[in-house]
Amino acid sequence: MHHANKSTPPPTSTYEFQLTSAGMGPVCGLDEAGRGSWAGPVVAAAVILPASASLLSQLNGVHDSKRLTPLQREKWALVIKSISRTYGIGMATNEEIDRMGIVPATRLAMARAIRQLTLPPAYLLLDYILLPEFDTPQTSLPRGDSKVLSIASASILAKVTRDHLMIDLGSTYPAYGFSKHKGYGTRLHREQLQRHGPCGIHRRSFSPVKSLCS
């Protein structure tokens, strides 16, 4: 687990500010959680932050979700939801991932998140991915979740939502330890998969799940 440290500059709202100043707002940041997981859905979040002077101080401590502890993510998720102009959450199920592949399923989850927004975005900022099905102008930024405040905020909402979901699914499928590893390929998960075989939320197109289905 990487935690934010002094050598990692926090994400800024420079992109959002420049686009809004150029008349291209509202600007929406998007990110996903669970792309590499062996089980459960991929979850995306879309966040439109206010273009306020106090934004950076209000979100001072927000970083890409992988750099925060679970407790920090929970705290920031509440703050982000309370100060954002609008946010949306979307997901694609493990069946959709198996049917269409992880990248198209991630795009589907993001499209669903955008459709939850109460304010139509004029510009999209994304991490690594583009949404060709949307006419909205958009920019894909490598490691955007560690550079761009709205993408970092979306990464936190996506991760917290997905973690809660996997903990809930853990009580439906108690044999696999989903509340611990959230479906990722840990040693415990691999052992439980070998012992019990795949369950209803495993992604059967992912190896090693695939090898245990054959």
C-alpha positions, 0 to 999 in steps of 0.5 A: 500500500502506497500512502501519500508522502511528502515527495508526491505532490497532491493532485491539483485543480489546474486542468479543471480551472483552465478548462472552466476559465476557457468556457468549457465547464462544467468539467467532470473527472472520471475513474474506476475501481476493480479493473484487475479484480478476479471477481465482482463488478468494475465500478466507475465514478464521475465527479463535477467539483465546484470551481471555488477558490476554497476547493484546494483547502477543502480537499487538502489530503485527497489523493488517488485512492491507492495512496490512502488508507481505507479510513482516509478514503471513507472520510474523503468520500463523504467530503467529496459527496457533500461538496461536489456539484454532482456525482454519479456512480456506475458499474458493469457486472462480472457477466458484462465483463466476461461478455464484452471484455474489461475495457468495454465494460469499464467504458460502460460503467463510466457511461452509466456514471455520467448518466447519473449526473444531474448536470451535463458535463461539458468536458471529461477528464479521464485516467488512461481511457477515452469514451468514444461513444460520448461527443463530449470533448475529453482528455485522457491523462496517464496517472490522472488520478494522482494529478487531477483533483476531480479524477482523484475524487472519482477514484475515491468514490469508485473505490469506496463504493466497490469495497462496500459492495465486495464486503456485502457480497462477502456475506453472500459468498462467505467461503472466499474472503471477499471482505479482505481482498475485495476480489483481487488476486491475493494468495488467500483468494487463489487458495479459496478459489482452488478449494471451492471453485468459482462462485456467481461473481467470479469473472470467468474470462480472467485467468486463473478463474478460467483455468479453474472453470475448464 
